[in-house]
Amino acid sequence: MFRRTLKFCLAALLSTGACAPALADTYPARPIKVISPFPAGGATDVLTRILAERMGKDLKQSLIVENKAGAGTSIGAAYVAREQPDGYTILMATNSTLVTNRFLYKDLPYDPDGFAPIGLVGIGPLVLLSSPKQPFKNTQELVAYAKQHPGKLTFASFGPGTSSHLAGELFKEQAGVDILHVPFKGATQALPALISGDVDIFFDMVATGMPQAKAGKINVFGITSKTRLPSEPELATLAEQGYPKFDMSAWFSFVAPKGTPPEVLARLQQALQTTLKDETVRAKMLDMGIDPRSGRADDLQAQIRDEQPLVKQLVEQANVVLQ
């Protein structure tokens, strides 16, 4: 009799939503796992850890970052998609995760639309880097050399379908050059290959690429946004160098498994928005060349919707299809 009564009461609470305040009050009751779909040490991973540390203070729980890299962020995304929708596993999702991969892969191990949006974190341009072992010293010389030696040069990327891959494909298209794509699992693998001369050019994030350029280990030719970065004002855009339509940036967001309760999402969104208003966090992001955004779910949804036509066109023009 007691069990039947208890079951009835629980059903009543669920149907009326009376349990929602209690859930909101108790979440999170244990540490939250944050999946970074890139290797440790890269720009995305560094950004994830900055945000996780500050969000943990607001949530009064630890946010533990785990790296599950590979397959253009698909490994990490598929892992999160399979997790329980309880708010204790979230994903640092990039434009490749939520937009590009849907056009790039024939068979994805996850549904790009199968996540609950938490919020848009930030947008950051890339820098065009080159190996110092090559004879070209600027973008014009690079293009001239590539045209004289079609198919000889290589460009590295974070992985198939990532922003650095698409930047390379866009560069090939707009400069009219034939350069071979060599994918890596993040900047931590691609940068050493560039420094050693195993690959010739690389579109990297500002945070990981510029320190190596300033140390004289690699050359930097330009930035992929339409406007210059306040943190690197001397660095000319590719648009200024003869490619006015060149505009390619990486963006970052947090998402959760589909079905995560609204009150849990609201708590995560609150913590993210508070974090993105923190002046220390904002300064670190700007130093990385990443423009902080709102942390709102609707802004993330708009970013996904608005970017799809351009990315679809670029992938089709590049004839890039992966299994």
VEXVEXNU-563072 format. One record per atom (N, C-alpha, C, O): x, y, z. Coordinates in steps of 0.2 Angstrom, whole numbers, padded with zeros to 4 digits, always signed. Atoms other than C-alpha are relative to their C-alpha. Layout:
VEXVEXNU-563072
XYZ
...
***
This chain:
VEXVEXNU-563072
+0004-0006+0000
+0000+0000+0000
+0004+0006+0000
+0003+0011-0004
-0004-0006+0000
+0014+0012+0004
+0004+0001-0006
+0004+0007-0008
-0003-0001+0006
+0023+0009-0012
-0005+0002-0005
-0002+0007-0009
+0005-0003+0005
+0007+0012-0022
-0001+0007+0001
-0001+0011-0004
+0002-0007-0002
+0004+0028-0013
+0006+0004-0002
+0006+0010-0004
-0007-0003+0001
+0023+0033-0015
+0000+0001-0008
+0002+0007-0010
-0001+0000+0007
+0022+0029-0034
-0005+0006-0002
-0004+0009-0007
+0005-0004+0002
+0006+0039-0035
+0002+0008+0001
+0001+0012-0003
-0002-0006-0001
+0013+0054-0027
+0006+0003-0004
+0006+0009-0006
-0006-0002+0005
+0029+0054-0038
-0003+0002-0006
-0001+0007-0010
+0003-0001+0006
+0018+0053-0053
-0003+0007+0000
-0003+0011-0005
+0003-0006-0001
+0008+0068-0047
+0005+0006+0000
+0004+0011-0004
-0005-0005+0000
+0023+0078-0044
+0003+0001-0007
+0004+0007-0009
-0003-0001+0007
+0031+0075-0061
-0005+0003-0005
-0003+0007-0009
+0005-0003+0005
+0014+0079-0070
-0001+0007+0001
-0003+0010-0003
+0002-0007-0002
+0012+0095-0061
+0007+0005-0001
+0006+0011+0000
-0007-0004+0001
+0031+0100-0063
+0002+0002+0007
+0006+0007+0008
-0002-0002-0006
+0032+0102-0044
+0007-0002+0002
+0010+0001+0007
-0007+0002-0001
+0048+0093-0044
+0005+0004-0003
+0011+0004-0001
-0004-0004+0003
+0056+0106-0055
+0004+0004+0004
+0010+0005+0004
-0004-0004-0004
+0061+0118-0042
+0005-0004+0005
+0011-0001+0006
-0004+0004-0004
+0068+0104-0031
+0007-0002-0004
+0012-0002-0001
-0005+0002+0005
+0079+0098-0046
+0005+0006-0001
+0011+0006-0001
-0004-0006+0001
+0085+0116-0049
+0004+0002+0006
+0009+0004+0005
-0003-0002-0006
+0089+0119-0031
+0006-0005+0001
+0011-0003+0004
-0006+0005-0002
+0100+0103-0030
+0005-0001-0005
+0010-0004-0004
-0004+0001+0006
+0108+0103-0047
+0005+0006+0000
+0004+0012+0001
-0003+0007+0001
+0123+0100-0048
+0002-0002+0007
+0004+0001+0011
-0001+0003-0006
+0125+0088-0034
+0007-0004+0000
+0009-0006+0005
-0007+0003+0001
+0142+0081-0041
+0003+0003-0005
+0000+0007-0009
-0004-0003+0006
+0156+0086-0053
-0003-0001-0007
-0007-0006-0008
+0003+0001+0007
+0151+0089-0071
+0006-0001-0005
+0011+0002-0004
-0005+0001+0005
+0161+0082-0085
-0001+0004-0006
-0006+0004-0009
+0001-0004+0006
+0165+0093-0099
+0005-0003-0006
+0011-0004-0004
-0004+0003+0005
+0171+0085-0115
+0003+0005-0005
-0001+0009-0008
-0004-0004+0005
+0184+0094-0126
+0002-0005-0006
+0005-0010-0005
-0001+0004+0006
+0184+0086-0144
+0007+0001-0003
+0007-0001-0009
-0007-0001+0003
+0202+0091-0147
+0005-0002+0006
+0004-0003+0011
-0006+0002-0004
+0219+0086-0139
+0001+0005+0005
+0000+0011+0004
-0002-0005-0005
+0225+0094-0123
+0005+0004-0002
+0010+0002-0006
-0005-0005+0001
+0235+0110-0125
-0002+0004-0006
+0002+0009-0007
+0002-0004+0006
+0226+0116-0141
-0004+0006+0002
-0006+0006+0008
+0003-0006-0002
+0217+0133-0141
-0007-0002+0002
-0009+0001+0007
+0006+0002-0003
+0200+0124-0139
+0000-0003+0007
-0004-0001+0011
-0001+0003-0006
+0206+0114-0125
+0001+0006+0006
-0001+0005+0011
-0001-0006-0005
+0213+0130-0116
-0006+0004+0001
-0007+0005+0007
+0006-0003-0001
+0197+0139-0119
-0005-0003+0005
-0008-0001+0009
+0005+0004-0004
+0187+0125-0112
+0002+0000+0008
-0003+0001+0012
-0002+0001-0007
+0197+0124-0096
+0000+0007+0003
-0002+0007+0009
+0002-0006-0003
+0196+0143-0093
-0007+0001+0002
-0008+0003+0007
+0008-0001-0002
+0177+0143-0094
-0002-0005+0005
-0006-0003+0009
+0002+0005-0005
+0176+0127-0084
+0001+0002+0007
-0002+0001+0011
-0003-0002-0006
+0186+0134-0070
-0005+0005+0003
-0007+0005+0009
+0004-0006-0002
+0175+0150-0069
-0007-0003+0001
-0010+0000+0006
+0007+0002-0001
+0158+0141-0071
+0000-0004+0006
-0005-0004+0009
+0000+0004-0006
+0163+0129-0057
-0001+0004+0006
-0004+0002+0011
+0001-0004-0006
+0164+0143-0045
-0008+0003+0000
-0010+0003+0006
+0007-0002+0000
+0146+0149-0050
-0004-0006+0002
-0009-0005+0005
+0004+0006-0002
+0139+0131-0049
+0002-0003+0006
-0002-0008+0008
-0002+0003-0007
+0149+0127-0033
+0001-0008-0001
+0000-0011+0003
-0002+0007+0001
+0155+0111-0041
+0006+0000-0005
+0006+0005-0009
-0005+0001+0005
+0170+0105-0051
-0002-0001-0007
-0007-0006-0008
+0001+0002+0007
+0169+0105-0070
+0007-0003-0002
+0012+0000-0003
-0006+0004+0001
+0181+0091-0075
+0001-0001-0008
-0004-0004-0011
-0001+0000+0007
+0188+0093-0093
+0003-0007-0002
+0008-0009+0001
-0003+0006+0003
+0191+0077-0103
+0001+0001-0007
-0004+0003-0011
-0002-0001+0007
+0199+0076-0120
-0002-0006-0004
+0000-0012-0002
+0002+0005+0004
+0191+0065-0133
+0000+0002-0007
-0005+0004-0010
-0001-0003+0006
+0199+0070-0149
-0001-0005-0006
+0000-0011-0005
+0000+0004+0006
+0198+0064-0167
-0006+0001-0005
-0012+0002-0002
+0005+0000+0005
+0187+0063-0183
-0004+0006+0000
-0010+0006+0000
+0003-0006+0001
+0184+0081-0184
-0005+0002+0005
-0011+0005+0004
+0004-0001-0007
+0176+0082-0166
-0005-0005+0000
-0009-0005+0005
+0005+0005+0000
+0165+0067-0170
+0000-0005+0006
-0005-0007+0008
-0001+0005-0005
+0172+0056-0157
-0003+0003+0007
-0006-0001+0010
+0002-0003-0006
+0169+0068-0143
-0008+0001+0000
-0011+0000+0005
+0007-0001+0001
+0152+0073-0150
-0004-0006+0001
-0010-0006+0004
+0004+0006-0001
+0146+0055-0151
+0000-0002+0007
-0005-0005+0009
-0001+0002-0007
+0152+0051-0134
-0006+0004+0004
-0009+0001+0008
+0005-0004-0004
+0141+0066-0126
-0007-0002-0002
-0011-0002+0002
+0007+0001+0002
+0126+0062-0137
-0003-0007+0003
-0009-0007+0004
+0002+0006-0003
+0126+0044-0129
-0001+0001+0007
-0004-0004+0011
+0000-0001-0007
+0127+0051-0111
-0007+0001+0002
-0011+0003-0002
+0007-0001-0003
+0112+0052-0099
-0001+0008-0001
+0004+0012+0001
+0002-0007+0001
+0103+0069-0102
-0001+0003+0007
-0007+0005+0008
+0002-0002-0006
+0105+0074-0084
+0004+0006+0002
+0004+0009+0008
-0004-0006-0001
+0117+0089-0085
+0007-0001+0003
+0011+0003+0005
-0006+0001-0003
+0132+0080-0079
+0006-0002-0005
+0011-0004-0003
-0005+0001+0006
+0141+0078-0096
-0002+0005-0005
-0008+0005-0008
+0001-0005+0005
+0142+0093-0108
+0006+0000-0005
+0011-0003-0003
-0005+0000+0005
+0152+0096-0124
+0001+0007-0002
-0003+0012-0003
-0002-0006+0003
+0162+0110-0130
+0000-0001-0008
+0004-0005-0010
+0002+0001+0007
+0155+0111-0148
+0003+0005-0004
+0002+0011-0002
-0002-0005+0004
+0163+0120-0162
-0004+0000-0007
-0009-0004-0007
+0003-0001+0007
+0157+0125-0180
+0000-0007-0004
-0005-0009-0007
+0000+0007+0003
+0163+0108-0186
-0005-0005+0003
-0008-0009-0001
+0005+0004-0004
+0153+0099-0173
-0007+0001-0002
-0011-0004-0004
+0008-0001+0000
+0136+0107-0176
-0002+0002-0007
-0008+0002-0009
+0002-0002+0006
+0137+0113-0194
+0004-0004-0006
+0001-0008-0010
-0003+0002+0005
+0151+0107-0205
+0000-0008-0001
-0001-0010-0007
+0000+0007+0000
+0151+0088-0201
-0006-0003-0004
-0006-0008-0007
+0006+0003+0003
+0133+0086-0207
+0001+0000-0008
-0003-0004-0011
-0001-0001+0007
+0139+0091-0225
+0006-0004-0002
+0007-0006-0008
-0006+0003+0002
+0156+0082-0224
+0000-0007+0000
+0003-0010-0004
-0001+0007-0001
+0153+0065-0218
-0007-0004-0003
-0012-0001-0002
+0005+0004+0002
+0142+0052-0226
-0004-0003+0006
-0010-0003+0006
+0003+0003-0005
+0138+0043-0210
+0003+0003+0007
+0009+0001+0009
-0002-0003-0007
+0140+0053-0193
-0002-0005+0005
-0008-0007+0005
+0002+0003-0006
+0140+0044-0177
-0005+0003+0005
-0006+0001+0011
+0004-0004-0005
+0129+0057-0169
-0004+0005-0005
-0003+0006-0011
+0004-0004+0004
+0115+0069-0175
+0002+0007+0002
+0001+0009+0008
-0002-0007-0002
+0121+0087-0176
-0006+0004+0003
-0004+0009+0007
+0006-0004-0003
+0103+0093-0172
-0002-0004+0007
-0007-0002+0009
+0003+0004-0006
+0102+0080-0157
+0003+0002+0006
+0005-0002+0011
-0002-0002-0006
+0109+0091-0144
-0004+0006+0003
-0008+0009-0001
+0004-0006-0003
+0101+0104-0131
+0005+0005+0000
+0011+0005+0003
-0005-0006+0000
+0110+0121-0134
+0000+0003+0007
-0005+0004+0010
-0001-0004-0006
+0117+0129-0119
+0002+0007-0002
-0002+0012+0001
-0001-0007+0002
+0125+0144-0127
+0006+0001-0004
+0011-0003-0004
-0006-0002+0004
+0137+0153-0139
+0005+0003+0005
+0004+0007+0008
-0006-0002-0004
+0154+0156-0131
+0004+0005-0003
+0005+0011+0000
-0005-0005+0003
+0165+0165-0143
+0001-0002-0007
+0000-0007-0009
-0002+0000+0007
+0171+0168-0161
+0007+0002+0000
+0009+0007+0002
-0007-0002+0001
+0189+0168-0166
+0003-0001-0007
+0002-0007-0009
-0003+0001+0006
+0198+0170-0182
+0006-0004+0000
+0009-0006+0006
-0006+0004+0000
+0213+0160-0188
+0006+0004-0003
+0004+0009-0006
-0005-0004+0004
+0230+0165-0194
+0004-0005-0005
+0004-0011-0003
-0003+0004+0005
+0239+0159-0209
+0008+0000+0001
+0011+0005+0002
-0007+0002-0002
+0256+0151-0204
+0004-0004-0006
+0001-0007-0009
-0004+0004+0005
+0270+0144-0215
+0007-0002+0004
+0009+0000+0008
-0006+0002-0002
+0285+0134-0212
+0006+0004-0002
+0006+0007-0008
-0006-0005+0001
+0302+0144-0211
+0004-0004-0005
+0009+0000-0008
-0005+0004+0004
+0310+0130-0222
-0002+0001-0008
+0001-0001-0012
+0002-0001+0006
+0300+0136-0237
+0002+0007-0003
+0004+0012+0002
-0003-0007+0002
+0306+0151-0248
-0004+0006+0000
-0002+0011+0000
+0005-0005+0000
+0290+0161-0248
+0000+0004+0007
+0000+0000+0012
-0001-0004-0006
+0290+0175-0235
-0007+0004+0001
-0007+0008+0006
+0007-0003-0001
+0272+0182-0237
-0005-0003-0005
-0004-0008-0008
+0006+0003+0003
+0255+0178-0244
+0001+0000-0008
+0000-0005-0011
-0001+0000+0007
+0259+0184-0262
+0005-0005-0003
+0004-0008-0008
-0005+0005+0002
+0275+0174-0263
-0003-0007+0001
-0001-0011-0003
+0002+0007-0001
+0266+0159-0256
-0005-0002-0006
-0004-0008-0009
+0005+0002+0006
+0252+0160-0270
+0004-0001-0006
+0003-0005-0010
-0004+0000+0006
+0265+0163-0283
+0004-0007-0001
+0004-0010-0006
-0004+0006+0000
+0275+0148-0278
-0005-0006-0001
-0003-0011-0004
+0005+0005+0000
+0259+0137-0276
-0002-0001-0008
-0003-0006-0010
+0003+0001+0007
+0254+0141-0294
+0006-0002-0005
+0005-0006-0010
-0006+0003+0003
+0272+0137-0300
+0001-0007+0001
+0004-0011-0003
-0001+0007-0002
+0272+0121-0291
-0007-0003+0002
-0008-0005+0008
+0006+0003-0002
+0254+0114-0292
+0000-0007+0003
+0004-0011+0001
+0001+0006-0003
+0250+0100-0280
+0006-0002+0005
+0007-0007+0008
-0006+0002-0004
+0267+0101-0271
+0000+0002+0007
+0002-0002+0011
+0000-0002-0007
+0263+0111-0256
-0006-0004+0004
-0010-0006+0001
+0005+0003-0004
+0253+0104-0241
-0002+0005+0005
+0001+0010+0007
+0002-0004-0006
+0242+0112-0228
-0003-0004+0005
-0006-0009+0004
+0002+0003-0005
+0239+0106-0211
-0007+0002+0003
-0009+0008+0001
+0007-0002-0003
+0222+0106-0201
+0000-0003+0006
+0003-0008+0008
+0002+0003-0007
+0215+0102-0184
-0003-0007-0002
-0003-0011+0003
+0003+0006+0001
+0206+0088-0193
-0005+0001-0006
-0007+0007-0007
+0004-0001+0005
+0194+0085-0207
-0007+0004+0002
-0010+0002+0007
+0006-0003-0002
+0179+0097-0207
+0001+0006+0005
-0004+0009+0006
-0001-0006-0005
+0187+0109-0194
+0001+0006-0004
+0001+0007-0010
-0001-0006+0002
+0188+0127-0196
+0007+0001-0004
+0007+0005-0009
-0006-0001+0003
+0206+0126-0201
+0000-0004-0007
+0004-0001-0011
+0001+0004+0007
+0202+0113-0215
-0004+0005-0005
-0002+0006-0010
+0004-0004+0005
+0189+0124-0222
+0003+0007-0002
+0002+0009-0008
-0004-0006+0002
+0200+0140-0221
+0005-0002-0006
+0006+0002-0010
-0005+0002+0005
+0213+0130-0231
-0004-0001-0007
-0001+0001-0012
+0004+0001+0006
+0199+0125-0244
-0002+0007-0003
-0002+0007-0009
+0002-0007+0002
+0193+0143-0245
+0006+0003-0003
+0005+0007-0008
-0006-0003+0003
+0211+0149-0248
+0002-0003-0007
+0003+0001-0011
-0001+0003+0007
+0213+0136-0262
-0004+0003-0005
-0002+0005-0011
+0005-0002+0005
+0197+0142-0270
+0002+0007-0002
+0001+0009-0008
+0000-0007+0002
+0200+0161-0269
+0007+0002-0003
+0007+0006-0007
-0007-0001+0003
+0219+0160-0273
+0001-0003-0006
+0006-0002-0010
+0000+0004+0006
+0216+0148-0287
+0007-0005+0000
+0010-0005-0005
-0006+0004-0001
+0230+0136-0280
-0002-0007+0001
-0008-0009+0004
+0001+0007-0002
+0231+0117-0278
+0005-0002+0005
+0011-0003+0004
-0004+0002-0006
+0238+0112-0261
-0004-0006+0004
-0010-0006+0004
+0002+0007-0002
+0236+0095-0253
-0002+0001+0008
+0002+0004+0012
+0002+0000-0007
+0226+0094-0236
+0003-0006+0004
+0003-0012+0002
-0003+0006-0004
+0235+0084-0222
-0003+0001+0007
-0001+0006+0011
+0003-0001-0006
+0224+0082-0207
+0004-0002+0006
+0007-0007+0006
-0003+0002-0006
+0230+0081-0189
-0006+0000+0006
-0011+0002+0004
+0005-0001-0006
+0221+0079-0172
+0002+0006+0004
+0004+0005+0010
-0001-0006-0003
+0223+0097-0167
+0006+0003-0001
+0011+0000-0004
-0006-0004+0001
+0236+0110-0166
+0006-0003+0003
+0012-0002+0001
-0006+0003-0003
+0247+0101-0154
+0004-0005-0004
+0010-0006-0003
-0004+0004+0005
+0251+0089-0168
+0002+0003-0006
+0007+0002-0009
-0001-0004+0007
+0250+0101-0183
+0006+0005+0001
+0010+0005-0004
-0006-0005-0001
+0262+0114-0176
+0007-0003+0000
+0011+0000-0004
-0007+0003+0000
+0277+0103-0173
+0001-0002-0007
+0007-0002-0010
-0001+0002+0007
+0274+0096-0191
+0002+0006-0004
+0006+0006-0009
-0001-0006+0004
+0274+0114-0198
+0007+0003+0002
+0011+0004-0003
-0007-0002-0002
+0290+0119-0188
+0005-0004-0003
+0010-0002-0005
-0005+0004+0003
+0299+0104-0194
+0000+0000-0007
+0005-0003-0010
+0000+0000+0007
+0294+0107-0212
-0004-0006-0003
-0003-0007-0009
+0003+0006+0003
+0284+0091-0214
-0007+0002-0003
-0009-0001-0008
+0006-0003+0004
+0269+0102-0219
+0002+0007-0002
+0007+0010+0002
-0002-0006+0003
+0270+0119-0228
-0003+0006+0003
+0000+0011+0005
+0004-0005-0003
+0256+0130-0221
-0005-0003+0004
-0007-0009+0004
+0005+0003-0006
+0243+0129-0207
-0004+0006+0002
-0001+0012+0004
+0004-0005-0002
+0228+0140-0203
-0002-0003+0008
-0005-0007+0009
+0000+0001-0007
+0229+0140-0184
-0004+0005+0004
-0005+0011+0002
+0003-0005-0005
+0220+0148-0169
+0006+0005+0002
+0012+0003+0003
-0005-0005-0002
+0229+0164-0163
+0004-0002+0006
+0010-0001+0007
-0003+0002-0006
+0232+0157-0146
+0006-0004+0000
+0011-0004+0004
-0005+0005+0000
+0243+0143-0151
+0005+0002-0006
+0011+0000-0006
-0004-0002+0006
+0250+0150-0168
+0004+0006+0001
+0010+0006+0000
-0004-0006-0001
+0256+0167-0163
+0006+0000+0004
+0011+0003+0003
-0006+0000-0004
+0267+0163-0149
+0006-0004-0004
+0012-0002-0003
-0005+0003+0004
+0277+0151-0161
+0003+0005-0005
+0009+0005-0007
-0002-0005+0005
+0277+0165-0174
+0005+0005+0003
+0010+0007+0000
-0003-0005-0004
+0283+0178-0161
+0007-0003+0002
+0012+0001+0003
-0006+0003-0002
+0297+0166-0156
+0004-0002-0006
+0010-0004-0005
-0004+0001+0006
+0303+0165-0174
+0000-0007-0003
+0004-0009-0007
+0000+0007+0002
+0299+0147-0176
-0004-0001-0007
-0002-0006-0011
+0005+0001+0006
+0286+0149-0190
-0001+0007-0003
+0000+0012+0001
+0002-0007+0003
+0281+0164-0202
-0008+0000+0001
-0012-0004+0000
+0007-0001+0000
+0264+0172-0200
-0002+0005-0006
+0002+0010-0006
+0001-0005+0006
+0256+0180-0216
-0007+0004+0000
-0007+0009-0003
+0006-0004+0000
+0239+0186-0211
-0006-0004+0004
-0005-0009+0007
+0006+0003-0004
+0222+0183-0202
-0006-0001-0004
-0007+0003-0009
+0006+0002+0004
+0206+0176-0208
-0006+0004+0000
-0011+0003-0003
+0006-0004-0001
+0193+0188-0202
+0000+0006-0004
+0006+0008-0007
+0001-0005+0005
+0187+0203-0212
+0003+0007+0004
+0005+0011+0000
-0003-0005-0004
+0194+0215-0198
+0006-0002+0004
+0006-0008+0006
-0006+0001-0004
+0210+0216-0189
-0002-0002+0008
-0007+0001+0010
+0001+0001-0007
+0212+0209-0171
+0002+0006+0004
+0008+0008+0003
-0002-0005-0005
+0213+0222-0157
+0007-0002+0003
+0011+0002+0005
-0006+0003-0003
+0226+0210-0149
+0006+0000-0004
+0012-0001-0002
-0006+0001+0005
+0237+0209-0165
-0002+0005-0006
-0003+0003-0011
+0002-0005+0005
+0233+0226-0174
+0005+0000-0006
+0003+0003-0011
-0005+0000+0006
+0249+0224-0185
-0001-0005-0005
+0002-0005-0011
+0001+0006+0005
+0243+0208-0193
-0006+0001-0005
-0012+0002-0003
+0005-0001+0006
+0234+0211-0210
-0004-0006-0001
-0002-0011+0000
+0005+0005+0002
+0219+0202-0215
+0001-0003-0007
+0005+0001-0011
-0001+0002+0007
+0219+0191-0230
-0005+0004-0005
-0003+0005-0011
+0004-0004+0004
+0205+0202-0236
+0003+0006-0002
+0002+0008-0008
-0004-0006+0002
+0217+0217-0236
+0005-0002-0005
+0008+0002-0008
-0005+0002+0004
+0229+0206-0246
-0002-0002-0007
+0002-0006-0010
+0002+0002+0006
+0219+0204-0261
-0006-0005-0001
-0007-0007-0006
+0006+0005+0000
+0205+0192-0256
-0005+0003+0004
-0007+0000+0010
+0005-0004-0004
+0191+0203-0250
-0006-0004+0002
-0009-0002+0007
+0006+0004-0003
+0178+0189-0248
+0003-0005+0005
-0001-0009+0007
-0003+0005-0004
+0190+0179-0237
-0003+0002+0008
-0001+0007+0010
+0002-0001-0007
+0181+0178-0220
-0002-0007+0003
-0007-0010+0002
+0001+0007-0003
+0183+0161-0210
+0002+0001+0007
+0008+0002+0009
-0002+0000-0007
+0183+0160-0191
-0003-0006+0003
-0008-0010+0001
+0002+0006-0004
+0181+0146-0178
-0005+0003+0005
-0004+0009+0007
+0004-0002-0006
+0167+0147-0165
-0001-0005+0005
-0001-0011+0003
+0000+0004-0005
+0164+0139-0149
-0007+0000+0004
-0010+0006+0005
+0006+0000-0003
+0149+0134-0139
-0001-0006+0005
+0003-0011+0005
+0002+0006-0005
+0142+0122-0125
-0007-0003-0002
-0012+0001-0003
+0006+0004+0001
+0129+0109-0128
-0001-0006+0005
+0004-0008+0007
+0001+0006-0005
+0121+0095-0118
-0004-0005-0004
-0006-0004-0009
+0004+0006+0003
+0113+0078-0123
-0007+0003-0001
-0010+0006+0004
+0007-0001+0001
+0096+0080-0130
-0005-0003+0005
-0003-0009+0007
+0005+0002-0005
+0082+0079-0117
+0002+0002+0007
-0001+0000+0012
-0002-0003-0007
+0092+0088-0103
-0006+0004+0002
-0008+0008-0001
+0005-0004-0002
+0079+0095-0092
+0001+0008+0000
+0006+0010+0001
+0000-0007+0001
+0075+0114-0095
+0003+0004+0006
+0007+0008+0005
-0003-0004-0006
+0079+0119-0077
+0007-0001+0001
+0011+0003+0004
-0007+0001+0000
+0096+0111-0078
+0004+0004-0005
+0009+0007-0004
-0003-0004+0006
+0100+0119-0095
+0000+0008+0003
+0005+0011+0001
+0001-0007-0002
+0094+0136-0087
+0006+0001+0005
+0009+0007+0005
-0006-0001-0005
+0107+0133-0072
+0006+0001-0004
+0011+0005-0002
-0006-0001+0004
+0121+0130-0085
+0001+0006-0004
+0006+0009-0004
+0000-0007+0003
+0116+0145-0095
+0002+0005+0004
+0005+0010+0002
-0001-0006-0005
+0116+0156-0080
+0008+0000+0002
+0011+0005+0002
-0007+0000-0002
+0133+0150-0075
+0005+0002-0006
+0010+0006-0005
-0004-0002+0006
+0140+0152-0093
+0000+0008-0001
+0005+0011-0003
+0001-0008+0001
+0133+0170-0095
+0004+0004+0005
+0006+0009+0004
-0004-0004-0006
+0140+0175-0078
+0008-0001-0002
+0011+0004-0001
-0007+0001+0002
+0157+0168-0084
+0002+0004-0005
+0008+0007-0005
-0002-0004+0006
+0157+0177-0100
+0000+0008+0001
+0002+0012-0003
+0000-0007-0002
+0154+0193-0091
+0006+0002+0005
+0008+0008+0006
-0006+0000-0004
+0169+0190-0080
+0006+0004-0003
+0008+0001-0009
-0006-0004+0003
+0183+0203-0084
+0006-0004-0001
+0009-0003-0006
-0006+0004+0001
+0197+0191-0081
-0001-0005-0005
+0004-0006-0009
+0001+0005+0005
+0189+0178-0092
+0000+0003-0007
+0003+0001-0012
+0001-0004+0007
+0185+0191-0106
+0007+0002-0002
+0009+0001-0008
-0006-0002+0002
+0203+0197-0105
+0004-0006-0003
+0008-0005-0008
-0003+0006+0002
+0210+0179-0107
-0002-0002-0007
+0002-0004-0011
+0002+0001+0007
+0199+0176-0122
+0002+0004-0005
+0004+0002-0010
-0002-0005+0005
+0203+0192-0130
+0008-0001-0002
+0010+0000-0007
-0007+0001+0001
+0222+0188-0128
+0001-0006-0004
+0006-0007-0008
+0000+0006+0005
+0218+0171-0137
-0002+0002-0007
-0002-0003-0011
+0003-0002+0006
+0210+0181-0151
-0007-0003-0001
-0009-0004-0007
+0007+0002+0000
+0193+0175-0146
-0005+0005+0002
-0004+0008+0008
+0005-0005-0002
+0178+0187-0146
-0005-0003+0005
-0009-0007+0002
+0005+0003-0004
+0167+0183-0131
-0007+0002-0002
-0008+0007-0004
+0007-0001+0002
+0149+0181-0135
-0005-0001+0006
-0003-0001+0012
+0006-0001-0005
+0132+0181-0125
+0000-0006+0005
-0002-0005+0010
+0001+0006-0004
+0132+0163-0119
-0008-0002+0000
-0010-0006+0004
+0008+0002+0001
+0113+0162-0125
-0001-0005-0005
+0003-0006-0010
+0002+0006+0005
+0105+0147-0133
-0002+0003-0006
-0001+0000-0012
+0003-0002+0007
+0096+0157-0146
+0005+0003-0004
+0004+0003-0011
-0006-0002+0004
+0112+0165-0152
+0004-0005-0003
+0006-0005-0009
-0004+0006+0003
+0120+0148-0154
-0005-0003-0006
-0002-0004-0011
+0005+0003+0005
+0104+0142-0164
+0001+0004-0006
+0000+0002-0012
+0000-0005+0006
+0105+0158-0175
+0007-0001-0004
+0007-0001-0010
-0007+0001+0003
+0124+0155-0178
+0000-0007-0004
+0003-0007-0010
+0000+0006+0003
+0121+0137-0183
-0005+0000-0007
-0003-0002-0012
+0005+0000+0006
+0106+0141-0195
+0003+0005-0005
+0003+0003-0011
-0003-0005+0005
+0115+0156-0203
+0006-0002-0004
+0007+0000-0010
-0006+0002+0003
+0131+0147-0207
-0001-0006-0004
+0004-0007-0009
+0001+0007+0004
+0124+0131-0215
+0001+0001-0007
+0004-0002-0011
-0001-0001+0008
+0122+0138-0233
+0007+0001-0002
+0009-0002-0007
-0006-0002+0002
+0139+0145-0234
+0005-0006+0001
+0009-0008-0004
-0005+0006-0001
+0148+0129-0227
-0002-0005-0005
+0002-0009-0007
+0002+0005+0005
+0137+0118-0238
+0003+0001-0007
+0005-0003-0010
-0002-0002+0006
+0142+0127-0253
+0008-0001+0000
+0010-0004-0005
-0008+0001+0000
+0161+0127-0248
+0002-0007+0000
+0006-0009-0004
-0002+0007+0000
+0161+0108-0244
-0001-0003-0007
+0002-0007-0010
+0002+0002+0007
+0152+0105-0261
+0005+0002-0005
+0007-0002-0010
-0005-0003+0005
+0164+0116-0271
+0007-0004+0001
+0011-0005-0004
-0006+0004-0002
+0179+0107-0262
+0000-0007-0002
+0005-0010-0002
+0001+0007+0001
+0172+0090-0266
+0003-0004+0005
+0006-0009+0004
-0003+0003-0005
+0176+0085-0249
-0006-0005+0003
-0011-0002+0006
+0005+0005-0003
+0166+0069-0243
+0004-0005+0004
+0009-0008+0001
-0004+0005-0004
+0172+0058-0229
-0005-0006+0002
-0011-0005+0003
+0004+0006-0002
+0166+0041-0223
-0002+0001+0007
-0006-0004+0010
***
